[in-house]
């Protein structure tokens, strides 16, 4: 599976933007898309971009 470097960087920055354990980014191994979970309260799909 290939992952776009820009998407990986955005996911990393998203997770790093909050306090530890607050934000999550999950990589779907089938599609290669990142799913971002802000504040562990709401889940939204970014379509590959966090």
C-alpha positions in Angstrom: 0.0 0.0 0.0 1.3 3.4 -0.9 0.6 6.5 1.2 1.0 10.1 0.0 3.7 11.8 2.0 1.6 15.0 2.3 -1.3 13.0 3.8 1.1 11.4 6.3 2.5 14.8 7.2 -1.0 16.3 7.7 -2.0 13.3 9.9 1.1 13.7 12.0 0.6 17.5 12.4 -3.1 16.9 13.3 -2.3 14.4 16.1 0.6 16.6 17.3 -1.7 19.7 17.5 -3.4 18.8 20.8 -2.5 17.5 24.1 -1.3 13.9 24.3 -4.1 11.4 23.7 -6.6 14.0 22.5 -6.5 13.7 18.7 -6.1 10.5 16.7 -5.3 9.7 13.1 -5.9 6.2 11.8 -4.6 4.8 8.5 -6.9 2.4 6.6 -4.5 -0.3 5.2 -6.9 -1.2 2.4 -7.6 2.3 1.0 -4.5 4.2 2.2 -6.8 7.0 3.5 -6.3 8.6 6.9 -9.2 9.0 9.3 -8.9 11.8 11.8 -10.6 11.7 15.2 -10.6 15.1 16.9 -10.9 15.3 20.7 -12.1 11.6 20.7 -15.6 12.9 20.5 -16.5 13.0 16.8 -15.2 11.0 13.9 -14.9 12.4 10.4 -13.4 11.1 7.3 -11.1 13.3 5.4 -11.0 11.5 2.1 -7.3 11.1 2.5 -6.6 14.5 4.0 -6.8 15.3 7.7 
